[in-house]
Amino acid sequence: MAEQTMAAGFATAFLDYAVEQGAPRAPLMAAARLSDADLADQDNRIPVTAYQTLIGAGIEATGDTSLLLRHVLETRLETMSIVGQIVHASTSFPHSLEQLNRYARLMADVPLAAGRDRFELLHEGEAVWLVDHRPADGDWMSTEAGFARFISEFRRSAPEYPFELALDVTYAPPPHANRYPELFRVPVTFRAARNALRINPVWLQEAFDGGKDYVFGVFTRHADSLLEELASNDSIRAAVEARMLADLHKGTLSMDRIARDLGVSRQTLYRRLKDEGVTFAQVHDELRHRMAMDYLSARKVSVGETAYLLGFSEASAFVRAFRRWTGASPTAWLAD
């Protein structure tokens, strides 16, 4: 099954931060099954699940559920990824956001609807909102870290012009919600309809001091080569899964639509999947299985919510599928 991957630089930076906070390095790496070789180059690719496990181990070791959030607020993106260098060499915030969306995959694979960027600026009256289109799956860590990264970079670069004004998130208050006023410093609305950060509109016009055409070109050429390398390693199954993930909650997925999104005919998609030894229905079923295990293992959503996120019309249908996958009900599996 295709695996979502991400840049090793983020794992290295979080690991170093967790160790500074008192977590033991070797047990954290062992829990995430990461080696020194995996983390030797920030552009190396590691499984997203390894990073998530590393975060969980760090939180358990320190007893601080805000560990990732504090790490993001206290570190610099350019020390972890070429994307950070590109952002800082951009000419303005809109320009940097364009680059961030263009090179987002170099940081991590994130399931998005076909043709949709991760981040979008929306004007609503006098308010300007930065919307995160990452699927709302109840994962507060990824969402809060994503917005914290923007806030962190602007707090260091231009403290005289506050970037953040308000925050809306779809998840329920996390265990460290009492620290949000200290860390985010803006009003936060939980269980909102979308994940969005209201920003200071001055940043739509303000020029960045760091914009340098030559440096920007050097960084983007390197980033383009990394994107090409990732694309060359993609399988058709991975491409199908990436498009399925964004609409998984809808239940029935159209092979015709996904083929169209990929720029191939239905017959070509069928043939290429067959060459990789799978069918469209098998990819869908196994993706549901993998995501079910991810959701339930994290214990962030209920069985009923997991059924919805995976596109089952009824919880009973999900329970039957789960028994087929594992031989046990979700409740019994969680109790083991």
N, C-alpha and C positions, 0 to 999 in steps of 0.2 A: 504494500500500500504506500502511495506517495506520502512523503512526510514534509510538513512545513518546517522550514529552516530559517535561520537568522544569522546576523553577523556576530562573530565571537567577541568582538570588542565590547558589546554590552554586558555579556556574562563576566568578562574580565573585570570591568569597572565595578559591577555590582559585587563581585566576589571580594575585591580589594576593600570596598566600603564596608561590607559585612564583617570582614576581619578586623577592620579598624574599630568597629562597634563591639568587638569581643567575641565574635563567632570563630570557631576553629576552622582553618582553611582546608585541611585534608579531609575531614568528614563531610564538609560541604561539597567538595569536588567528587568525593566517592558517591554521595547521594545522587548527584546529577550525572554520574558516570562520565565525567569530563577529565581529560588528561592535560598535562602541561602542553603537549603538542597541539591539542585542540585549540588552546587559547594563545598559541605562540604568535599568531597573526590576527589582527582585528578583522581582516576581511575573510578569514576562514568561516565556513558555514557549520553551524551546530543545530541540532534539533530544537525547535521552539519548546518542546516538552522538557528538554534538559534545562533550559533557562528557567522555566516555570518551577521545576523541581528545585533548582538552586535557590530561587526566591523563597519557596516554602521552607527549605532547610534553614535558610538564613533567619527567617521570621521565627521558626521554632527555637533556634539557638539563642536568639536575642530576646525573645518574648515581645517583640515590637512589630505589630502588624503594619505600622506606618514606615517600615524600613525602606521599602522600594520608593515610596513617595519622597522621603527625606533624601535618599540617594539621588534621585532625579533633580531635586531642587538645589542640591549642593555640588553638582558636577557639571561638566561642560560636554556638550554633544561632540565638539570637534576632537575631543580626546578619544572617542570611541568609534567614530565612523567618518569616512570621506564625505558623507552627506553633511555633517556638521561644518566641514571646511567650505563646502559649496554654499551653504546657507549664509555663512559669515562673509563670503566673497560676493554675495548678491547685492543688487543696487537698492532694494527696498523690501518691505515686508511682502507685498503682493508677489514680487519677483522671487523672493526666497520660498514662499509658499508653493509657487509653481514648481520650483526645483525639488522641494520636499515631496510633492506628489509624484513627480517624474521619477525620482530615485528611491521612493519609499521601500521598494522591495529589497534594496541593498541593506536596509536595516532589519526588516523581518517580513516574511510572507504573511499577509493579512487578507482574509477572504472578503472580497467586495463584489457588488453587482457589476456585471460587465459594463465597461465604459465609464464607471464612476470613480472619481478620485477619493482618496482617504479623507482629505480635508477640503472644506468649501466655505467661502465667505458669503454670508447672506445679509442683505440690508433690509431691516424691518423698521420702517419709519426712520427715526434718528439713530436707532440702535444698529450696531454691526456685530454679527455673531459668527464665530468660527465653529463650524459644525463638523463633528467627527462621524463619518459614515461607517465606521467599523460596526459590524452587527452587534446589536445590544443583546448580549447573552448572559447578563448578570455578573460579568467579570469586572469588578471595580478596579482591580489592579491595573489592567491595561488602559482603561479609560482615564483614571486619575493621573497615571504616569504620563500619558500622551499630552494632556493639557498642562501638567506641571513642567514638561520640557519647554513649552513655549514660554511660560511664566519665568522659568529659571533663566533662560537666555536673555530675556529682556530686562530682568532685574539687575543682571550684571552689566549689560551693555548700556542701558539708559535708565538708571533708577529715577531720574527726574521726570520721566514720562511713564506713569504706571500703565502697563499693558492690559492687565486683567481688571474687569469691572464687576462681573457676576458669572456664576457657573451653574448650569443645569445638567443633571446627570440622571440616567434612567434607573440606576441601581438604588437599593435601600442603603441607609447609613451603614458604613463599614464599622468594624470594631473600634477604629481610631477616629471616628467622626468628631469627637470632642476636640481633636487637634486641628481640624480644618480651619477654624478662624485664625489660628496661629500660622498655619502653613500656606493656605491659599489666600487668606486676608481679604476675601470678598464674600458676599452672601452666596450661599449654596442651596439650590433646590434639589432635593432627592426625589426619586420616582417621577422624574419629569418625562415628557414625551420624546425627548431626544437628548443626545449628549452634545452640549454646545457651551462655548465660552464667549461671553460678551466682552468685546475688546474696545480699547480706546481708539476712536476713529482717526485720531491724529496720525496713527501709524499707517494709514492708507496713503498718505501723502509724503511723510517724512522720508528723506533719503538716508541710506546707510553709509556711514563713513568708510566701511571696509570694502565697498565695491571697487574691484580692480579687474579689468577685462582680461589681462594676461593670466593672473592667478586663477581667475574663474575658469578660463579655458583649460588650464592645466588640470584642475580638479575634475571638471566635467568630462574631459577625455578619458581620465582614469576611471571615472564612474561608468561611463558608457562601455568601456571594455569589460568591466565587472558584470554589467547587465547582460552583455552579449554572452559571456561565459555561463551565466545562470540560465539564459534562454536555451543555450545549446545542450544543457543537461536536462531540460524539461521533457517529460513524456507526455503523450496525449492524455493519459489517465490523470496526471497531475493538473493539466489544464482544465479538464472536465471537472475534477474535484474542486478546483478553485472557484469555478462558476457555480457549481452546486451549493457550495457552502453559503454563499450570499443569500440564496433563496431556499435553503433547506427547510425552513419553518413552513413553507407553503405546501409541503406534502408532495403532490404530484409535480414532477419536473419534466419539462418538454425536451426530448432529445432533438427535435427540430430546432428549437430556439437556441439550445446550447451549440449545436452545429453551426447555426447562423452566426452566433457570437464569436465563434472560433474561425469563421471565414471558410468553412468547408461544407460540403453537402452531407446530408444524413447518411448516405451510403458510404462516403469516405470516412466519416466518423466511426461508423459501425465496423468498417474494415480495419481501421487503425487500432481500434480497441481490441478487435479480434486478434490482430498481430501481437498485441501485448498480453493476450491470454485472458481477457475479461470481456464482459458485456456491460452495457449501460446500466441495466438493472442491478448487476452485481456491484458495480462501483457505487451506486446509490445506497445499496443495502450495507455495504462494508463501511462506507463513510458514516452512515447513521450509527453503526456499531461503535466505531472509533470515537465519535463525538459523544455518544452516550456514556462511554467509559470516562472520557475527559470531564464531562459535566458532573457526573455522580462522584467521581474520585475527588474532585475539588470540594464537594459538599457545599456549593454555593447556591444551587437551585434544587428544588424538590423534584420528586419523580414526575409529578404532573407537569411542572414547568419544563422538565427535560423532554417529555413527550411532545409538548407544544413546540419547543425549539427545534425538534427533529422532524416536525411536520406530520405527526400522527393525529388523526382526527379525534381519537379517544385514548385515554390513558390505558384502557384495557388492551388496545391494539399494540401499544408500546410494550406492555408487560409480556404479551405473547411473543413479540419479536425478541425481547431481551432473553426470554427463556430459550428461544431457538439459538441465540448467540452464545449464551453462557451456561445453559442448563439450570439456571436459577432465576427467581424473580428479582427485580431491582431491590426490593426491601431485604430479601434474604442475602443478596450479594453484599449490600451495604453493611449488614450485621456481622459478616464474617471478619 
